[in-house]
Each structure stands twice: as structure tokens, then as C-alpha cells.
Amino acid sequence: FISFKVYVHKGENESLGLNLDTRDPEVLSVDWVGPGLLARWNLTQPRDAVQRGDQIIEVNGVKGDSKSLVQECQQTGSLCFVVRRRVQASRSLAVACCGKSDPMEFFAVVDKGGGRTLGI
């Protein structure tokens, strides 16, 4: 998985433009992104664009309960989402940036299959 943060400011009559699957009791799964704040975010932040299949795991510090996440999404004002995406590693080592605040911060997913060593 990789995760990233999404920051939007939601006004009184603005829509996030998300259709969310709430069947998981802990996270919100994105079914689609339509017209609204997240579509605008996607245009300005293509590297961190929210897409179908992403999971919202936290909103404004609230996490672990999908009903609470929905309630937080309905608030107006500043919203900070932590979005998680499943990624398929095409090689034995996949590296993904974790945040914009420190470009040197990263994590690695390593598949050592076949008894190979890391060599580090």
C-alpha cells in the first residue's frame, strides 16, 4: 500500500463529489469521483489524484470507524484525508514516496522470494 494526504476546504453547499462504499466497518472505499472538490483536487494534484478503489482511512484525525469517517466528510471547513492505495509491485523492490513534506522520507516493499538476499 501507499498512502497520501488530500487537503480540501469544503464550503456550505459544496460537494466532495465522491461515491463511497461504506460496507467495510473501518474505511471508506471510493467507487467513483464525480464533479466536486475531489475532482478539482485531482486536476491540481495529479500525482495524488483520488481514484476508484482508493480507501479513505482517516479524515481530520478520525479513523477506525466508517460511520465516523462519513460524519467527518459531511463537515464544512478544512478537511484532511489520508488515502490508501493498493499497489502491485512489478519488480522485487518497489519504493513509494510517503509525503511531500520530506522528499527523503520513503518506505520500501521487498519481495525476497526464492531465497535471495537483499545485498545491503
Helices and strands as residue ranges (DSSP letters): E 2-10, E 18-21, E 28-33, H 37-44, G 46-48, E 55-59, E 62-63, H 66-73, E 77-85, E 93-97, E 106-110
